[in-house]
Amino acid sequence: MKSTLDLLTGTAIGAIALAGLTALPAMAEPQGVLVIAENETPENLDPANATNSTVDQLLLGVYDTLVQFTAGDVEVTPRIADSWEISDDGQTYTFTLKQGVTFHDGSALTAEDVVFSLERLVAANAGVMNNMGTYSGAEAVDDYTVALTLDAPFGPFLSALARIYIVSKDAVEPHMGDDNARQWLAVNEAGSGPYTVTDYAPTEAVTLEAFPDYWGGWDGNHVAEVIFRYVSEPSTQLALLEAGEVHIAPDITVEDKLALQGRDGYIVDIGSAATPLYFYMNTASEGPMGDPAFREMIAQTFDRQLHLDQVLMGFGTLPDGPLPVGWMGHAAGTELPFDLDAARAMVEENGWAGTELLVRYLPDIQEEQAAVEQLQSNLGQIGITLTAEGMTWPAQAATTGSVETTADLNMLYSFPNFPDPHAVLNGNFNGALTGAKGGLNWAQYENPEVDALLNAAASSADPAERAALYAQVQELVGADHVAITVSLPGSVVALSDSVEGYVYNVAHHQTFNYMDIGLK
């Protein structure tokens, strides 16, 4: 999955002949072709992999979900579920489905399709089910009523359903085989959304066309065709945007995005993303990082404001603790501010001068490279040597599989799959999800009090109670100096001013609400 401001390099994809790049005036019938440049090719088309943005960005307009986050909103709203009821014990969610929803294969969407979709995901051990908490099963009460049950209450359950895409049982069941249709759905779709996949060439382009019989109708300005064109080189994306061959170019450099601001013919949209970047400190290390006092010193050696101003060029929000500012339960002031003099005094007092540390990061991500260089420089000024080791994502993740091979510091973005504190704090700081246990808690941090608070918050349906519990989590994590929150980068996208209707979706980061977009 690519990261915010991921500036990967590579060979530009050859030109694709396109027609109809401008749209007719807004009509009820879709018109024109929207072309979106992307720097990373999709993993596949299987909804089981919808936690991956390269998959999710394609499927968002191809499949339907029970509930969804409309771009720009942070509250779930109905989609194919007209309404729902939650049992008093918080363990049964009963959904009443819309009638008249049809799949692209012509079959009617019923409760059986919802049950089949969930059972397939469970059987396939789909990563998307990792966000479903205590989900235990589904039952079709009747054709248009489905009940989902949990083993215990799970506060973010409705939010997690925004990535559970419903497939046509009629279309998929004949292909289940021994792999639960993973191979078939990797290159085929079986959705009921406004668009269908008509051409899948993932190293070059993927084409989607408006489905004429879409159950939701086509009022307003929409495009008839969407093409995701895979172009790895930022400069090539910019050239294609300037030539009018693409309408949306998300991966051009920060400098080029700055240059396009205010320039006639272009829009630079800055979405309030929630993808914090961290330096994780190896709290379980037998070396100096295992000492909370040493981590307290390290926590004061990174200048977030400088990073925001000079690396992100202002495209972002100054972080204040591990949870995005403004989210439910955010607690201010839980991480120490930049204070190199205070850190130097601790080094001198404790005789830490000459200490050597190792940081691992992804060198192809410009923001990570710059953050590492700043930290190296600051630590060098107080007598500590930081060696940097750039790695690929799979290689870096593999090193966190044991405490012994985990670096003193590791860089990692958090990609919450829905705008809820659980999606950030639980994955990053729950002791059950350390890197050594296969999770993304690369600080190898285990604090039973934090774990208990996280579990209590997840099992509560009371927003006020959950907010208070998450505030306590942030206080404890901050007191233990587990991580340095480097940045909250904005989602910065360059667009042609012929595009209307694009809105950043915090619940589906690095996707495009192409089903809502029209061309002027």
DASUL-V101664 format. One record per residue. N is the residue number from 1. SS is DSSP state (hx for helix, st for strand, lp for the rest). OMEGA is omega in radians with two decimals (none if undefined). NEAR is the number of other ideal C-beta (glycine too) atoms within 12 Angstrom. Layout:
# DASUL-V101664
N/SS/OMEGA/NEAR
N/SS/OMEGA/NEAR
This chain:
# DASUL-V101664
1/lp/-3.08/32
2/lp/-3.10/34
3/lp/3.06/36
4/lp/-3.11/42
5/lp/3.11/43
6/lp/-3.05/39
7/lp/-3.12/35
8/lp/3.09/28
9/lp/3.13/20
10/lp/-3.12/22
11/lp/-3.13/14
12/lp/3.09/25
13/lp/-3.14/29
14/lp/-3.09/16
15/lp/3.09/17
16/lp/-3.13/25
17/lp/-3.11/13
18/lp/3.10/24
19/lp/3.06/13
20/lp/-3.08/18
21/lp/3.06/29
22/lp/-3.03/21
23/lp/2.97/28
24/lp/3.11/19
25/lp/-3.07/15
26/lp/3.14/21
27/lp/3.10/18
28/lp/3.14/17
29/lp/-3.13/21
30/lp/-3.09/36
31/lp/2.98/26
32/lp/-3.09/35
33/st/3.08/37
34/st/-3.13/46
35/st/-3.11/45
36/st/3.06/44
37/st/3.10/40
38/st/-3.10/43
39/lp/-3.12/41
40/lp/-3.10/32
41/lp/-3.07/28
42/lp/3.09/35
43/lp/3.07/28
44/lp/-3.11/28
45/lp/-3.04/38
46/lp/3.09/43
47/hx/3.08/44
48/hx/-3.08/39
49/hx/-3.02/31
50/lp/3.02/45
51/lp/3.09/37
52/lp/-3.05/32
53/hx/3.13/39
54/hx/3.06/30
55/hx/-3.05/40
56/hx/-3.08/42
57/hx/3.08/39
58/hx/-2.97/49
59/hx/-3.02/49
60/lp/3.11/41
61/lp/-3.12/46
62/lp/-3.11/45
63/lp/3.01/48
64/st/3.08/43
65/lp/3.09/44
66/lp/3.10/43
67/st/-3.08/34
68/st/3.00/38
69/lp/3.01/35
70/lp/3.13/25
71/lp/-3.12/29
72/lp/-3.12/21
73/lp/3.07/21
74/lp/3.06/27
75/lp/3.13/20
76/lp/3.09/28
77/st/-3.10/24
78/st/2.93/25
79/lp/3.09/36
80/lp/2.98/40
81/st/3.06/35
82/st/-3.09/21
83/st/3.09/19
84/st/3.07/26
85/st/3.12/19
86/st/-3.11/22
87/lp/-3.11/17
88/lp/-3.13/9
89/lp/3.08/16
90/lp/-3.04/26
91/lp/3.10/24
92/st/3.08/29
93/st/-3.10/41
94/st/-3.06/27
95/st/2.98/38
96/st/-3.03/23
97/st/2.99/37
98/lp/3.02/28
99/lp/-3.13/18
100/lp/3.07/17
101/lp/3.14/38
102/st/3.05/27
103/lp/3.11/34
104/lp/3.10/34
105/lp/3.10/24
106/lp/-3.14/16
107/lp/3.14/23
108/st/3.08/23
109/lp/3.14/43
110/lp/3.13/31
111/hx/3.13/33
112/hx/3.11/29
113/hx/3.11/40
114/hx/3.13/46
115/hx/3.14/33
116/hx/-3.11/32
117/hx/-3.12/49
118/hx/-3.14/41
119/hx/3.09/30
120/hx/-3.13/38
121/hx/3.11/39
122/hx/-3.11/24
123/hx/-3.12/20
124/lp/-3.09/29
125/lp/-3.04/15
126/lp/3.11/33
127/hx/-3.11/25
128/hx/3.13/34
129/hx/3.12/30
130/hx/-3.13/27
131/hx/-3.01/33
132/lp/3.01/35
133/lp/-3.02/37
134/lp/3.13/26
135/st/-3.12/32
136/st/-3.14/22
137/st/-3.13/22
138/st/3.14/34
139/st/3.04/22
140/st/3.14/26
141/st/2.98/23
142/st/-3.04/17
143/lp/-3.05/19
144/lp/3.05/25
145/st/3.13/29
146/st/3.14/38
147/st/3.06/30
148/st/-3.08/42
149/st/3.12/28
150/st/3.05/30
151/lp/3.11/18
152/lp/3.12/21
153/lp/3.13/30
154/lp/-3.01/36
155/lp/-3.09/37
156/lp/-2.98/41
157/hx/-3.13/39
158/hx/3.13/40
159/hx/-3.11/38
160/hx/-3.13/41
161/hx/-3.11/44
162/hx/3.08/45
163/hx/3.09/46
164/lp/-3.08/49
165/lp/-3.06/46
166/st/3.14/47
167/lp/3.09/48
168/lp/3.10/39
169/hx/-3.12/30
170/hx/-3.09/22
171/hx/-2.97/31
172/hx/-3.01/39
173/hx/3.13/24
174/hx/-3.08/14
175/hx/-3.06/24
176/lp/3.08/22
177/lp/-3.13/16
178/lp/-3.05/11
179/lp/3.11/19
180/lp/3.08/28
181/lp/3.14/35
182/hx/-3.10/28
183/hx/-3.10/19
184/hx/-3.10/26
185/hx/3.08/40
186/lp/-3.09/26
187/lp/3.10/22
188/lp/3.06/27
189/lp/-3.09/40
190/lp/-3.03/41
191/lp/3.11/43
192/lp/-3.07/43
193/lp/-3.05/40
194/lp/-3.10/37
195/st/3.05/42
196/st/3.06/36
197/st/-3.10/36
198/st/3.10/21
199/st/-3.07/22
200/st/3.06/28
201/st/-2.87/20
202/lp/3.08/25
203/lp/-3.10/19
204/lp/-3.08/23
205/st/3.00/34
206/st/-3.09/40
207/st/3.08/30
208/st/3.13/42
209/st/3.10/29
210/st/3.14/35
211/lp/-3.01/35
212/lp/-3.06/18
213/lp/3.13/19
214/lp/-3.03/30
215/lp/-3.10/25
216/lp/3.14/26
217/lp/-3.02/18
218/lp/3.08/25
219/lp/3.09/15
220/lp/-3.06/21
221/lp/3.14/29
222/lp/3.12/39
223/lp/-3.14/46
224/lp/-3.08/34
225/st/3.07/35
226/st/3.08/46
227/st/2.96/42
228/st/-3.08/47
229/st/-2.98/41
230/st/-3.04/37
231/lp/-3.00/40
232/lp/-3.03/27
233/lp/-3.13/25
234/hx/-3.10/32
235/hx/3.11/23
236/hx/3.05/32
237/hx/-3.14/41
238/hx/-3.13/31
239/hx/3.13/20
240/hx/3.09/36
241/hx/-3.12/40
242/hx/3.12/24
243/lp/-3.13/19
244/lp/-3.13/21
245/lp/2.97/31
246/lp/-3.13/44
247/lp/-3.10/46
248/st/-3.13/44
249/st/-3.05/41
250/lp/-2.90/46
251/lp/3.05/44
252/lp/-3.04/37
253/lp/3.09/31
254/hx/-3.13/35
255/hx/3.13/22
256/hx/3.07/29
257/hx/3.07/36
258/hx/-3.10/20
259/hx/-3.12/18
260/hx/3.14/29
261/lp/3.12/21
262/lp/3.13/12
263/lp/-3.12/19
264/lp/3.08/10
265/lp/-3.05/19
266/st/3.05/29
267/st/3.01/28
268/st/-3.08/33
269/st/3.14/34
270/st/3.14/29
271/st/3.13/33
272/lp/-3.08/27
273/lp/3.13/41
274/lp/-3.12/43
275/lp/-3.08/41
276/lp/3.05/43
277/st/-3.08/46
278/st/2.69/44
279/st/3.05/47
280/st/3.07/47
281/st/-3.08/45
282/lp/-3.03/41
283/lp/-3.12/39
284/lp/-3.09/32
285/lp/3.01/31
286/lp/3.09/14
287/lp/-3.05/23
288/hx/-3.13/32
289/hx/3.08/41
290/hx/-3.13/22
291/lp/-3.13/24
292/hx/3.13/24
293/hx/3.10/20
294/hx/3.11/32
295/hx/3.08/39
296/hx/3.10/30
297/hx/-3.12/39
298/hx/-3.08/45
299/lp/-3.09/42
300/lp/-2.99/30
301/lp/3.14/44
302/lp/-3.09/43
303/lp/-3.10/27
304/hx/-3.12/39
305/hx/3.10/21
306/hx/3.13/25
307/hx/3.13/38
308/hx/-3.06/31
309/hx/-2.96/18
310/hx/3.14/22
311/lp/3.12/34
312/lp/-3.14/36
313/lp/3.13/28
314/lp/-3.13/23
315/lp/3.13/34
316/st/-3.13/36
317/st/3.09/33
318/lp/-3.10/27
319/lp/3.08/41
320/lp/-3.08/27
321/lp/-3.00/42
322/lp/-3.11/51
323/lp/3.12/43
324/lp/3.14/39
325/lp/3.11/28
326/lp/3.12/20
327/lp/3.08/36
328/lp/3.07/34
329/lp/-3.14/37
330/lp/3.11/31
331/lp/-3.09/29
332/lp/2.98/20
333/lp/-3.09/16
334/lp/3.06/33
335/lp/-3.12/37
336/lp/3.09/29
337/lp/3.08/25
338/lp/3.13/27
339/lp/-3.05/22
340/hx/3.11/29
341/hx/3.12/17
342/hx/3.12/20
343/hx/3.13/36
344/hx/3.14/23
345/hx/3.11/18
346/hx/3.11/32
347/hx/-3.12/30
348/hx/-3.10/17
349/hx/-3.04/16
350/hx/3.12/21
351/lp/-3.09/14
352/lp/3.14/30
353/lp/-3.11/22
354/lp/3.10/16
355/lp/3.10/26
356/st/-3.10/20
357/st/3.12/35
358/st/3.03/33
359/st/3.06/45
360/st/-3.03/35
361/st/3.10/41
362/lp/-3.03/35
363/lp/3.13/27
364/lp/3.11/26
365/lp/-3.03/37
366/hx/-3.10/32
367/hx/3.13/39
368/hx/3.12/40
369/hx/-3.11/26
370/hx/-3.14/33
371/hx/3.11/42
372/hx/-3.13/38
373/hx/3.11/26
374/hx/-3.12/35
375/hx/3.08/42
376/hx/-3.11/28
377/hx/-3.10/21
378/hx/3.13/33
379/hx/3.11/39
380/hx/-3.14/24
381/hx/-3.13/20
382/lp/2.98/31
383/lp/-3.14/25
384/lp/-3.11/36
385/st/3.11/22
386/st/3.07/33
387/st/-3.11/21
388/st/3.11/31
389/st/3.10/25
390/st/-3.08/22
391/lp/2.95/27
392/lp/3.12/17
393/hx/-3.12/29
394/hx/-3.13/12
395/hx/3.14/19
396/hx/-3.14/32
397/hx/-3.12/25
398/hx/-3.13/20
399/hx/-3.14/31
400/lp/-3.13/36
401/lp/3.01/21
402/lp/3.13/19
403/lp/-3.04/27
404/lp/-3.11/16
405/lp/3.11/25
406/lp/3.13/36
407/lp/3.07/40
408/lp/3.08/41
409/st/3.03/49
410/st/3.07/46
411/st/3.13/46
412/st/2.95/44
413/st/2.97/40
414/lp/3.12/40
415/lp/-3.14/37
416/lp/-3.11/39
417/lp/3.01/41
418/lp/-3.04/44
419/lp/-3.14/37
420/lp/-3.12/39
421/hx/3.13/43
422/hx/-3.05/45
423/hx/3.10/41
424/hx/-2.96/45
425/hx/-3.09/51
426/hx/-3.10/43
427/hx/-3.06/39
428/hx/-2.98/41
429/hx/3.08/47
430/lp/-3.11/35
431/hx/3.09/33
432/hx/-3.04/24
433/hx/3.10/28
434/st/3.07/31
435/hx/3.14/37
436/hx/3.10/29
437/hx/3.07/21
438/lp/-3.10/18
439/lp/-3.11/26
440/lp/3.01/38
441/st/-3.04/42
442/lp/3.00/46
443/lp/-3.09/46
444/lp/-2.98/40
445/lp/3.09/48
446/lp/3.10/27
447/lp/-3.07/30
448/hx/3.13/14
449/hx/3.09/22
450/hx/-3.14/36
451/hx/-3.14/26
452/hx/3.12/20
453/hx/3.12/34
454/hx/3.14/41
455/hx/3.11/30
456/hx/3.13/26
457/hx/-3.14/41
458/hx/-3.07/38
459/lp/3.14/28
460/lp/3.06/28
461/lp/-3.11/26
462/lp/-3.09/17
463/hx/-3.13/21
464/hx/3.11/15
465/hx/-3.14/21
466/hx/-3.14/33
467/hx/-3.13/26
468/hx/-3.14/22
469/hx/3.14/34
470/hx/3.06/42
471/hx/3.10/29
472/hx/3.10/28
473/hx/-3.12/43
474/hx/3.11/41
475/hx/-3.11/29
476/hx/3.12/30
477/hx/3.11/45
478/hx/3.14/34
479/hx/3.11/23
480/lp/3.11/33
481/lp/-3.05/37
482/lp/-3.02/46
483/st/2.91/44
484/st/3.05/46
485/st/-3.02/48
486/st/-3.01/48
487/st/2.89/47
488/st/-3.06/41
489/st/3.06/45
490/lp/3.01/32
491/st/-2.99/39
492/st/-3.06/38
493/st/3.07/41
494/st/-3.09/40
495/st/2.89/39
496/st/3.12/37
497/lp/3.01/22
498/lp/-3.14/28
499/st/3.00/39
500/st/3.11/26
501/lp/3.10/29
502/lp/3.08/35
503/lp/3.11/29
504/lp/-3.14/34
505/lp/-3.07/38
506/hx/-3.13/37
507/hx/3.14/43
508/hx/-3.06/45
509/lp/3.14/43
510/lp/2.96/42
511/lp/-3.14/47
512/lp/-3.13/44
513/lp/-3.02/38
514/hx/3.11/45
515/hx/3.13/43
516/hx/-2.99/32
517/lp/2.99/44
518/st/3.09/35
519/st/-3.13/35
520/lp/none/24
